[in-house]
């Protein structure tokens, strides 16, 4: 029954809603009926009155029906036109209202999505925030606490909501202060920031920085709601300490970094009575450790090196890692001799063989020392001068200690100019090769020639290899130079072979820098693959040096060359790091006696005895020997007497250009 009543009511409303349209239909019908009735009753009389002539009347009578249709059509049209116009206006209003409602709906949907997003964002912030977030009402009852707050206090949300709430958290001695704070929060529109503390479930006291604010008033009866956000000051202090440590300490070695070292130097400068020394240390060829066994092993070595320094300096010394393989030590100054003694004592501990994964590396260090106030009156000047002294020690052969001197600045400037000129020289093709002939000392037969690099600078003129090669090695420009040398030497070798001089051997120098660099050796060796020459007539000369840290890889690279048929010569034999050790470890075919021995061969003494024994040893071990720097007949004769078969030097021939070598070969054949 109730359902039928509702349906009846609904239908009634629908009928009422459609009443205007029904009335319009009635209106048209009634008007049409009235007009039709009047037409039937009055049309004949009106026509008779208008047309009294019977003949005319009958003629017009014929068109009376047409006139009726026309008049009624116009009448119906006018009635319908007015109604349709009103309906169109109403429809337009409804359409506009519909579009407006549609836009409102879209805005509401967007607003709902935004509110949902904001709600989820707020929930995530509350759930994940590293702060205590507590909501409470104006009775002081806790309404919620976030997970971080639960973790910090040890109480669950349920325990705080159903329990005494703030009484559990606020220290007893601060309870009345907390009540005063509550009233202060209640009277403020802005957030109140204040120091406080909480007592955790296990009884710990945690200092908290609170920020509390009124959230909203739910309704007239609901009262106000509040939120308190607390930051753990202990955690914040730990974080600040961590940030400070990261700013002032090296993450790898845990030593003070450059910034902290500079601040310490500045502090000592501000102390007017202070005098001190800075030892600026750089590990020689540390890059070779990284290149040969990887950066992880390099990091292990740096930590070992840092610990070695700390274990072997006085307690008052301040040690820092400045970056890369550079370290610095701030010493209290007693005397120049005293500082030198301390650094020398330290290097005895750092400059040792380091073992890693059954591989041995000889470690050496170059050190530059500055004294305050003699070598500078501010931090940047002192560190710059210490750096200059350190690089000067590297230029002088590495593994040494140098005190800063004013002329080192000028030398450093020349060094920079030379490096720039080197780059320009390579770009502008200022380099060229000359060849020094090598002879059989018994038969005077031409057996080979050594390719030597020369540099003719447009304004400086001839620049000695002894001046630019060390700088090229230091800057890394040696790699590009040596790629150019091997390419030019092989191109020329190919030409000589085509001309019928393939029996003459060609010696090419290879630096330790390229030999110990996997990438650069691979590029150098790739160039060898590009030329079809007789490699059995190629000799690669290497120099004995302490720079070879990764012996196994170097042996492997030399054997790659030997597989091509190339022979290996040990240059400047007898003057370097450990000549006999090289002969034992490396696949050497030829020994080149250094010119310093040859210069002393005419004098009876240790050098002469050494040469005799070296030549005897070489003959016993089946090494070929080439003597360098022969300048007198007496030297040549003594070498022959001592069974040295081959040699080169100004007595036999100075280095020659390609054109002169061609003339020499032609004349030699004739």
C-alpha positions as CSV (number, residue, x, y, z in Angstrom):
1,X,0.0,0.0,0.0
2,X,2.7,2.4,1.0
3,X,4.6,1.6,-2.2
4,X,1.5,2.3,-4.3
5,X,1.0,5.6,-2.6
6,X,4.5,6.7,-3.3
7,X,4.2,5.6,-6.9
8,X,0.9,7.6,-7.2
9,X,2.5,10.6,-5.7
10,X,5.4,10.4,-8.1
11,X,3.1,10.0,-11.1
12,X,1.1,13.0,-9.9
13,X,4.2,15.1,-9.7
14,X,5.1,14.0,-13.2
15,X,1.6,14.9,-14.5
16,X,1.9,18.3,-12.9
17,X,5.2,18.8,-14.4
18,X,3.8,18.1,-17.9
19,X,0.6,20.3,-17.4
20,X,2.0,23.3,-19.3
21,X,2.4,21.2,-22.4
22,X,-1.1,19.7,-22.2
23,X,-2.6,23.1,-21.7
24,X,-0.8,24.3,-24.8
25,X,-2.4,21.5,-26.8
26,X,-5.9,22.3,-25.3
27,X,-5.3,26.0,-26.1
28,X,-4.6,25.3,-29.8
29,X,-7.6,22.9,-30.1
30,X,-10.0,25.3,-28.4
31,X,-8.9,28.3,-30.5
32,X,-9.2,26.1,-33.7
33,X,-12.7,25.0,-32.7
34,X,-13.9,28.5,-31.8
35,X,-12.5,29.9,-35.1
36,X,-14.0,27.0,-37.1
37,X,-17.4,27.5,-35.4
38,X,-17.4,31.2,-36.0
39,X,-16.3,30.6,-39.6
40,X,-19.2,28.3,-40.2
41,X,-21.8,30.6,-38.6
42,X,-20.6,33.9,-39.8
43,X,-18.5,33.5,-43.0
44,X,-21.6,33.4,-45.4
45,X,-23.1,36.5,-43.8
46,X,-19.9,38.4,-43.9
47,X,-19.3,37.4,-47.5
48,X,-22.9,38.3,-48.4
49,X,-22.5,41.7,-46.8
50,X,-19.2,42.3,-48.5
51,X,-20.3,41.0,-51.9
52,X,-24.1,41.8,-52.4
53,X,-23.9,40.8,-56.1
54,X,-25.0,37.2,-56.3
55,X,-22.7,36.3,-59.2
56,X,-19.6,37.7,-57.4
57,X,-20.7,36.1,-54.1
58,X,-20.9,32.6,-55.8
59,X,-17.5,33.1,-57.3
60,X,-16.0,34.1,-54.0
61,X,-17.8,31.2,-52.3
62,X,-15.6,28.8,-54.3
63,X,-12.5,30.2,-52.5
64,X,-14.0,30.3,-49.0
65,X,-12.5,26.9,-48.1
66,X,-9.0,27.9,-49.3
67,X,-9.3,31.1,-47.3
68,X,-10.3,29.2,-44.2
69,X,-7.3,26.8,-44.5
70,X,-5.0,29.8,-45.0
71,X,-6.3,31.8,-42.0
72,X,-6.3,28.7,-39.7
73,X,-2.8,27.8,-40.8
74,X,-1.6,31.2,-40.0
75,X,-3.3,31.1,-36.7
76,X,-1.9,27.7,-35.8
77,X,1.5,28.7,-37.0
78,X,1.5,31.8,-34.8
79,X,0.4,29.9,-31.7
80,X,3.0,27.2,-32.3
81,X,5.8,29.7,-33.1
82,X,5.3,31.5,-29.8
83,X,5.3,28.3,-27.8
84,X,8.3,26.9,-29.7
85,X,10.2,30.1,-29.1
86,X,9.5,29.9,-25.4
87,X,10.4,26.2,-25.4
88,X,13.7,27.0,-27.2
89,X,14.6,29.7,-24.7
90,X,13.8,27.2,-21.9
91,X,15.9,24.5,-23.6
92,X,18.8,26.8,-23.9
93,X,18.6,27.8,-20.3
94,X,18.5,24.1,-19.3
95,X,21.5,23.3,-21.6
96,X,23.5,26.1,-20.0
97,X,22.5,24.9,-16.6
98,X,23.5,21.4,-17.6
99,X,26.9,22.5,-18.8
100,X,27.4,24.5,-15.6
101,X,26.5,21.5,-13.6
102,X,28.9,19.4,-15.6
103,X,31.7,21.8,-15.0
104,X,30.9,21.9,-11.3
105,X,30.9,18.1,-11.3
106,X,34.3,18.0,-13.0
107,X,35.7,20.5,-10.5
108,X,34.2,18.5,-7.7
109,X,35.8,15.3,-9.1
110,X,39.2,17.1,-9.4
111,X,38.8,18.6,-5.9
112,X,38.0,15.1,-4.6
113,X,41.1,13.6,-6.2
114,X,43.2,16.5,-4.9
115,X,41.8,16.0,-1.4
116,X,42.3,12.3,-1.6
117,X,45.9,12.9,-2.7
118,X,46.5,15.4,0.0
119,X,44.9,13.1,2.5
120,X,47.2,10.2,1.4
121,X,50.2,12.6,1.4
122,X,49.5,13.8,4.8
123,X,49.0,10.3,6.0
124,X,52.3,9.3,4.5
125,X,54.1,12.3,6.0
126,X,52.6,11.4,9.4
127,X,53.4,7.7,9.1
128,X,57.0,8.2,7.7
129,X,58.1,11.5,9.4
130,X,61.2,11.2,11.6
131,X,59.4,13.3,14.2
132,X,56.8,12.6,17.0
133,X,53.4,13.8,15.8
134,X,50.6,13.8,18.4
135,X,47.1,15.1,18.1
136,X,45.1,15.9,21.2
137,X,41.9,17.7,22.3
138,X,41.3,20.6,24.7
139,X,41.0,18.2,27.6
140,X,44.6,17.1,27.0
141,X,43.5,13.6,25.9
142,X,45.8,12.1,23.2
143,X,43.8,11.3,20.0
144,X,46.7,9.8,17.9
145,X,50.4,9.3,17.7
146,X,52.5,8.4,14.6
147,X,54.7,5.3,14.3
148,X,57.9,7.3,14.9
149,X,56.4,8.5,18.2
150,X,55.5,5.0,19.1
151,X,59.0,3.8,18.4
152,X,60.7,6.6,20.3
153,X,58.4,6.5,23.4
154,X,57.9,2.8,23.5
155,X,54.2,3.3,23.9
156,X,51.6,2.1,21.4
157,X,48.9,4.5,20.2
158,X,46.3,2.4,22.1
159,X,48.2,2.7,25.4
160,X,48.4,6.5,25.1
161,X,44.7,7.0,23.9
162,X,43.2,4.7,26.6
163,X,45.7,5.5,29.3
164,X,46.7,8.7,31.1
165,X,48.1,10.2,27.9
166,X,50.4,13.1,28.4
167,X,50.9,12.1,32.1
168,X,52.8,9.1,30.8
169,X,55.1,11.2,28.6
170,X,55.8,14.4,30.5
171,X,58.5,14.3,33.1
172,X,57.0,14.7,36.6
173,X,59.0,17.9,37.3
174,X,57.7,19.5,34.1
175,X,54.0,18.6,34.4
176,X,52.7,21.9,35.7
177,X,54.9,23.7,33.2
178,X,53.3,21.6,30.5
179,X,49.8,22.8,31.8
180,X,50.9,26.4,31.5
181,X,52.2,25.7,28.0
182,X,48.8,24.2,27.1
183,X,47.0,27.4,27.9
184,X,49.6,29.3,26.0
185,X,49.0,27.2,22.9
186,X,45.2,27.6,23.3
187,X,45.5,31.4,23.2
188,X,47.8,31.5,20.1
189,X,46.9,31.4,16.5
190,X,50.5,30.6,15.4
191,X,52.6,27.7,16.4
192,X,54.4,27.7,19.7
193,X,58.0,26.4,19.7
194,X,59.5,25.3,23.0
195,X,61.9,22.9,24.6
196,X,60.6,19.9,26.4
197,X,61.2,16.3,27.1
198,X,59.4,12.9,27.2
199,X,59.9,9.9,29.4
200,X,60.0,6.7,27.4
201,X,58.3,3.4,28.5
202,X,61.7,2.1,29.6
203,X,62.4,5.2,31.7
204,X,64.8,7.1,29.4
205,X,64.5,10.8,29.2
206,X,64.6,12.2,25.7
207,X,65.0,16.0,25.0
208,X,62.5,17.2,22.5
209,X,62.0,20.4,20.5
210,X,58.2,20.8,20.3
211,X,56.1,22.8,17.8
212,X,52.4,22.9,18.9
213,X,49.4,24.6,17.2
214,X,45.6,24.6,17.1
215,X,44.4,22.4,14.3
216,X,40.6,23.2,14.1
217,X,37.4,23.3,16.0
218,X,35.3,20.4,14.9
219,X,31.9,21.9,16.0
220,X,30.4,24.0,18.6
221,X,30.2,21.0,20.9
222,X,33.3,19.1,19.6
223,X,35.9,21.5,21.0
224,X,39.3,22.3,19.5
225,X,41.9,19.9,18.3
226,X,45.7,20.4,18.6
227,X,48.8,18.9,17.0
228,X,52.3,18.7,18.6
229,X,55.3,17.9,16.5
230,X,58.5,16.9,18.3
231,X,62.1,16.6,17.1
232,X,64.5,14.3,18.9
233,X,67.3,16.7,19.8
234,X,69.7,13.9,20.5
235,X,69.1,12.4,17.0
236,X,69.4,15.9,15.6
237,X,72.7,16.5,17.4
238,X,74.0,13.1,16.1
239,X,72.9,14.1,12.5
240,X,74.6,17.5,12.8
241,X,77.8,15.8,14.1
242,X,77.6,13.4,11.1
243,X,77.2,16.3,8.7
244,X,80.1,18.2,10.4
245,X,82.3,15.1,10.2
246,X,81.5,14.7,6.5
247,X,82.4,18.3,5.9
248,X,85.7,18.2,7.7
249,X,86.9,14.6,7.4
250,X,87.9,12.3,4.5
251,X,85.4,9.5,4.2
252,X,87.9,6.9,3.1
253,X,90.8,7.3,5.6
254,X,88.8,9.2,8.3
255,X,91.7,11.8,8.3
256,X,90.9,15.5,8.4
257,X,90.3,16.8,4.9
258,X,91.7,19.8,3.0
259,X,89.1,22.2,4.5
260,X,89.9,21.3,8.1
261,X,93.7,21.3,7.4
262,X,93.4,24.8,6.0
263,X,91.4,26.0,9.0
264,X,94.1,24.4,11.3
265,X,96.9,26.2,9.4
266,X,94.9,29.5,9.7
267,X,94.4,29.0,13.4
268,X,98.2,28.5,13.9
269,X,98.8,31.7,11.8
270,X,96.5,33.7,14.1
271,X,98.6,32.6,17.0
272,X,101.3,35.2,16.7
273,X,103.9,33.2,18.6
274,X,103.4,30.1,16.5
275,X,105.9,28.8,14.0
276,X,105.4,25.6,12.1
277,X,106.2,23.5,9.1
278,X,104.0,21.8,6.5
279,X,105.1,18.6,4.8
280,X,103.2,18.1,1.5
281,X,103.3,14.4,0.5
282,X,102.5,12.8,-2.8
283,X,102.7,9.1,-3.5
284,X,104.8,8.4,-6.5
285,X,103.0,6.5,-9.3
286,X,99.9,5.7,-7.2
287,X,98.0,5.8,-10.5
288,X,99.8,2.6,-11.4
289,X,98.3,0.7,-8.5
290,X,94.8,1.8,-9.6
291,X,95.5,0.9,-13.2
292,X,97.0,-2.5,-12.5
293,X,94.9,-3.9,-9.7
294,X,91.9,-1.6,-9.6
295,X,90.5,1.3,-7.6
296,X,89.3,-0.9,-4.7
297,X,92.8,-2.1,-4.1
298,X,93.9,1.6,-4.4
299,X,91.5,2.5,-1.7
300,X,92.9,-0.3,0.5
301,X,96.4,1.1,0.0
302,X,95.4,4.7,0.8
303,X,93.9,3.5,4.1
304,X,97.1,1.6,4.8
305,X,99.3,4.6,3.9
306,X,97.2,6.9,6.2
307,X,97.5,4.5,9.1
308,X,101.2,4.2,8.5
309,X,101.6,8.0,8.8
310,X,99.5,8.2,11.9
311,X,101.5,5.5,13.6
312,X,104.8,7.2,12.8
313,X,104.3,10.9,13.6
314,X,104.5,12.6,17.0
315,X,101.2,13.2,18.8
316,X,101.3,16.9,18.3
317,X,101.5,16.6,14.5
318,X,98.3,17.2,12.5
319,X,97.8,14.8,9.6
320,X,95.3,15.3,6.7
321,X,94.4,13.8,3.4
322,X,94.2,16.7,0.9
323,X,92.7,14.6,-1.9
324,X,93.7,11.7,-4.2
325,X,97.1,10.5,-3.2
326,X,98.2,13.7,-1.5
327,X,98.6,14.1,2.3
328,X,99.9,16.9,4.5
329,X,101.4,17.1,8.0
330,X,101.4,20.1,10.2
331,X,104.5,20.0,12.5
332,X,105.5,22.2,15.3
333,X,108.7,23.9,14.2
334,X,111.9,23.4,16.2
335,X,114.5,23.7,13.5
336,X,114.9,22.9,9.8
337,X,117.2,20.0,10.6
338,X,114.6,18.7,13.1
339,X,111.8,18.8,10.6
340,X,113.9,17.1,7.9
341,X,114.8,14.4,10.4
342,X,111.1,13.8,11.3
343,X,110.1,13.5,7.6
344,X,113.0,11.3,6.7
345,X,112.1,9.0,9.6
346,X,108.5,8.9,8.4
347,X,109.5,8.0,4.8
348,X,111.5,5.1,6.1
349,X,108.2,3.6,7.2
350,X,106.0,4.7,4.3
351,X,108.5,3.9,1.5
352,X,108.3,0.1,1.8
353,X,107.1,-2.7,-0.3
354,X,103.3,-3.1,-0.1
355,X,101.7,-6.5,-0.6
356,X,98.2,-7.1,-1.9
357,X,96.8,-10.4,-3.2
358,X,100.3,-11.9,-3.5
359,X,101.5,-8.9,-5.5
360,X,104.3,-6.6,-4.4
361,X,104.5,-2.9,-5.0
362,X,107.5,-0.7,-4.2
363,X,106.2,2.6,-2.6
364,X,108.0,5.9,-2.7
365,X,106.9,9.4,-1.8
366,X,107.8,12.9,-2.9
367,X,107.7,15.6,-0.3
368,X,107.7,19.4,-0.4
369,X,108.2,21.3,2.9
370,X,107.4,25.0,3.7
371,X,108.2,26.9,6.9
372,X,106.1,29.6,8.6
373,X,106.6,32.5,8.5
374,X,109.6,32.2,6.1
375,X,107.8,30.8,3.1
376,X,104.4,32.6,3.3
377,X,102.2,34.6,5.6
378,X,98.8,33.1,4.7
379,X,97.3,29.6,4.3
380,X,96.8,29.6,0.5
381,X,100.4,30.9,-0.1
382,X,101.9,28.3,2.2
383,X,100.0,25.4,0.6
384,X,100.8,26.7,-2.9
385,X,104.5,26.8,-2.1
386,X,104.4,23.4,-0.4
387,X,102.8,22.0,-3.6
388,X,105.5,23.7,-5.7
389,X,108.2,22.2,-3.6
390,X,106.6,18.7,-3.8
391,X,106.3,18.8,-7.6
392,X,109.9,20.0,-7.8
393,X,110.9,16.9,-5.9
394,X,109.1,14.8,-8.4
395,X,110.9,16.6,-11.3
396,X,114.2,15.9,-9.7
397,X,113.6,12.2,-9.7
398,X,110.9,11.5,-7.1
399,X,111.3,9.8,-3.8
400,X,112.9,12.8,-2.2
401,X,112.4,15.7,0.1
402,X,112.7,19.4,-1.0
403,X,112.3,22.5,1.1
404,X,110.7,25.4,-0.7
405,X,112.9,28.1,-2.2
406,X,111.9,31.2,-4.0
407,X,113.5,30.1,-7.3
408,X,111.2,27.1,-7.4
409,X,108.3,29.5,-8.3
410,X,110.2,30.5,-11.4
411,X,111.0,26.9,-12.2
412,X,107.4,26.0,-11.7
413,X,106.4,28.7,-14.1
414,X,108.9,27.4,-16.7
415,X,107.5,23.9,-16.1
416,X,103.9,25.2,-16.9
417,X,105.2,27.0,-20.0
418,X,107.0,23.9,-21.2
419,X,103.8,21.8,-20.8
420,X,101.8,24.3,-22.8
421,X,104.5,24.5,-25.5
422,X,104.6,20.7,-25.7
423,X,100.9,20.6,-26.5
424,X,101.3,23.3,-29.1
425,X,104.3,21.5,-30.5
426,X,102.4,18.3,-31.0
427,X,99.4,20.2,-32.6
428,X,101.7,22.1,-34.9
429,X,104.0,19.1,-35.8
430,X,107.2,20.6,-34.5
431,X,108.6,17.2,-33.6
432,X,110.6,15.0,-35.9
433,X,112.7,11.8,-35.7
434,X,116.5,11.3,-36.2
435,X,118.3,8.0,-36.3
436,X,121.6,7.2,-34.6
437,X,123.4,4.4,-36.5
438,X,124.7,1.3,-34.5
439,X,127.7,-0.7,-35.7
440,X,129.4,-4.0,-35.2
441,X,132.6,-2.9,-33.4
442,X,134.6,-5.7,-34.9
443,X,133.7,-5.4,-38.6
444,X,132.4,-1.8,-38.5
445,X,129.3,-3.1,-40.3
446,X,126.1,-1.0,-40.0
447,X,123.7,-3.2,-38.0
448,X,120.9,-0.9,-37.0
449,X,119.8,2.5,-35.9
450,X,118.0,4.0,-32.9
451,X,115.0,6.3,-33.5
452,X,115.4,9.5,-31.4
453,X,112.8,12.2,-30.8
454,X,113.7,15.8,-31.5
455,X,111.9,19.1,-31.0
456,X,112.6,22.3,-33.0
457,X,110.6,25.1,-31.4
458,X,109.9,28.1,-33.7
459,X,111.2,30.7,-31.2
460,X,113.1,28.7,-28.6
461,X,115.0,26.6,-31.2
462,X,116.2,23.1,-30.3
463,X,114.9,21.8,-27.0
464,X,116.7,18.9,-25.5
465,X,114.8,15.7,-24.8
466,X,116.3,15.8,-21.3
467,X,114.2,19.0,-20.7
468,X,110.9,18.0,-22.2
469,X,110.6,14.2,-21.8
470,X,110.4,14.3,-17.9
471,X,107.6,17.0,-18.2
472,X,105.8,15.0,-20.8
473,X,105.9,12.0,-18.5
474,X,104.6,14.0,-15.6
475,X,101.7,15.6,-17.5
476,X,100.8,12.4,-19.4
477,X,101.7,14.0,-22.8
478,X,104.2,11.2,-23.2
479,X,101.4,8.9,-24.3
480,X,100.6,11.0,-27.4
481,X,104.3,11.6,-28.2
482,X,105.1,7.9,-28.1
483,X,102.1,7.0,-30.3
484,X,103.4,9.5,-32.8
485,X,107.0,8.1,-32.5
486,X,106.0,4.5,-33.1
487,X,103.8,5.4,-36.0
488,X,106.5,7.5,-37.7
489,X,109.2,4.9,-37.0
490,X,107.1,2.1,-38.5
491,X,106.2,4.2,-41.6
492,X,109.9,4.8,-42.2
493,X,110.8,1.2,-41.5
494,X,108.2,0.1,-44.1
495,X,109.9,2.5,-46.7
496,X,113.4,1.2,-45.9
497,X,112.2,-2.4,-46.3
498,X,110.7,-1.6,-49.7
499,X,114.0,0.0,-50.7
500,X,115.9,-3.2,-49.8
501,X,117.3,-2.1,-46.4
502,X,115.1,-4.5,-44.3
503,X,118.2,-6.2,-42.8
504,X,119.0,-3.0,-40.7
505,X,117.3,-3.2,-37.3
506,X,115.4,-0.3,-35.8
507,X,115.3,0.5,-32.1
508,X,112.4,2.4,-30.6
509,X,112.1,3.7,-27.0
510,X,109.1,2.8,-24.9
511,X,108.6,4.7,-21.6
512,X,107.7,3.1,-18.3
513,X,104.6,5.3,-18.3
514,X,103.1,3.6,-21.4
515,X,104.4,0.2,-20.5
516,X,102.6,0.3,-17.1
517,X,99.3,1.8,-18.4
518,X,97.0,-0.9,-19.7
519,X,94.9,1.5,-21.9
520,X,97.9,3.4,-23.4
521,X,99.9,0.2,-24.0
522,X,96.9,-1.3,-25.8
523,X,96.7,1.8,-28.1
524,X,100.4,1.7,-28.7
525,X,100.3,-2.0,-29.5
526,X,97.3,-1.4,-31.8
527,X,99.5,0.8,-33.9
528,X,102.0,-2.1,-34.3
529,X,99.2,-4.1,-35.8
530,X,98.6,-1.6,-38.5
531,X,102.0,-2.0,-40.2
532,X,103.3,-5.0,-42.2
533,X,107.0,-4.9,-41.4
534,X,109.6,-7.4,-40.3
535,X,109.2,-7.3,-36.5
536,X,112.2,-9.5,-36.0
537,X,114.3,-6.4,-36.9
538,X,112.4,-4.2,-34.4
539,X,114.0,-3.6,-30.9
540,X,111.9,-2.0,-28.1
541,X,114.1,-0.3,-25.5
542,X,112.8,0.1,-22.0
543,X,114.5,1.9,-19.1
544,X,115.1,0.3,-15.7
545,X,113.2,2.3,-13.1
546,X,111.5,2.0,-9.8
547,X,108.2,3.1,-11.4
548,X,107.4,-0.4,-12.4
549,X,105.1,-1.5,-9.6
550,X,103.1,-4.2,-11.2
551,X,105.8,-6.5,-12.5
552,X,103.5,-9.3,-13.6
553,X,101.5,-7.2,-16.0
554,X,104.6,-5.6,-17.4
555,X,106.1,-9.0,-18.1
556,X,102.9,-10.0,-19.8
557,X,103.0,-6.9,-22.1
558,X,106.7,-7.5,-23.0
559,X,105.8,-11.1,-23.9
560,X,103.0,-9.7,-26.2
561,X,105.7,-7.8,-28.0
562,X,108.1,-10.8,-28.2
563,X,105.3,-12.9,-29.7
564,X,105.5,-10.6,-32.7
565,X,109.2,-11.3,-33.0
566,X,110.2,-8.0,-31.4
567,X,113.3,-8.1,-29.2
568,X,113.5,-6.2,-25.9
569,X,116.5,-4.1,-24.9
570,X,117.3,-2.8,-21.3
571,X,118.4,0.8,-21.8
572,X,120.9,2.7,-19.5
573,X,121.9,-0.6,-17.9
574,X,123.7,-0.3,-14.6
575,X,122.4,3.1,-13.5
576,X,118.8,2.4,-12.4
577,X,116.8,0.8,-9.8
578,X,118.0,-2.9,-9.8
579,X,119.7,-4.0,-13.0
580,X,120.3,-7.6,-12.1
581,X,116.7,-7.9,-10.8
582,X,115.5,-6.7,-14.2
583,X,117.6,-9.3,-16.0
584,X,116.2,-12.0,-13.8
585,X,112.5,-11.0,-14.1
586,X,112.0,-9.5,-17.5
587,X,112.3,-11.2,-20.9
588,X,115.4,-9.2,-21.9
589,X,117.4,-9.9,-25.1
590,X,119.8,-7.0,-25.3
591,X,121.7,-4.9,-22.7
592,X,122.6,-1.3,-23.5
593,X,125.6,-0.1,-21.4
594,X,125.0,3.4,-20.1
595,X,127.3,6.2,-21.4
596,X,128.5,6.9,-17.8
597,X,130.4,3.6,-17.8
598,X,131.8,4.2,-21.2
599,X,133.1,7.7,-20.2
600,X,135.0,6.1,-17.3
601,X,136.3,3.0,-19.2
602,X,139.7,4.5,-19.9
603,X,140.4,5.0,-16.2
604,X,141.5,2.0,-14.1
605,X,139.0,1.7,-11.3
606,X,135.6,0.3,-10.2
607,X,133.8,1.3,-13.5
608,X,136.2,-0.6,-15.7
609,X,136.0,-3.6,-13.5
610,X,132.2,-3.4,-13.6
611,X,132.2,-3.2,-17.4
612,X,134.4,-6.3,-17.7
613,X,132.1,-8.2,-15.3
614,X,128.9,-7.0,-17.0
615,X,130.2,-8.1,-20.4
616,X,131.3,-11.4,-19.1
617,X,128.0,-11.9,-17.4
618,X,126.1,-10.9,-20.6
619,X,128.2,-13.4,-22.7
620,X,127.6,-16.2,-20.2
621,X,123.8,-15.4,-20.2
622,X,123.7,-15.1,-24.0
623,X,122.7,-11.4,-23.9
624,X,123.7,-9.1,-26.8
625,X,125.4,-5.9,-25.5
626,X,125.3,-2.5,-27.2
627,X,127.6,0.2,-25.7
628,X,126.2,3.8,-25.8
629,X,128.1,7.1,-26.0
630,X,131.3,5.9,-27.6
631,X,133.2,9.1,-28.3
632,X,136.9,8.1,-28.6
633,X,138.9,5.5,-30.4
634,X,140.4,4.4,-27.1
635,X,137.0,3.7,-25.7
636,X,136.0,1.7,-28.7
637,X,139.2,-0.4,-28.6
638,X,138.8,-1.2,-25.0
639,X,135.2,-2.3,-25.6
640,X,136.4,-4.6,-28.3
641,X,139.1,-5.9,-26.0
642,X,136.4,-6.6,-23.4
643,X,134.3,-8.5,-26.0
644,X,131.6,-5.9,-26.5
645,X,130.4,-6.6,-30.0
646,X,128.1,-3.6,-30.8
647,X,128.0,0.1,-30.1
648,X,126.8,3.6,-31.0
649,X,128.1,7.1,-30.3
650,X,129.4,10.3,-31.8
651,X,132.7,8.6,-32.8
652,X,130.8,6.3,-35.1
653,X,128.0,8.7,-36.1
654,X,125.9,11.4,-34.7
655,X,122.1,11.1,-35.0
656,X,121.1,11.6,-38.6
657,X,117.9,12.9,-40.4
658,X,116.0,10.5,-42.6
659,X,117.6,12.0,-45.8
660,X,121.1,11.5,-44.4
661,X,120.3,8.0,-43.3
662,X,119.2,7.3,-46.9
663,X,122.5,8.6,-48.2
664,X,124.4,6.6,-45.6
665,X,122.6,3.4,-46.6
666,X,123.3,4.1,-50.3
667,X,127.0,4.8,-49.7
668,X,127.2,1.8,-47.4
669,X,125.9,-0.5,-50.1
670,X,128.3,1.0,-52.7
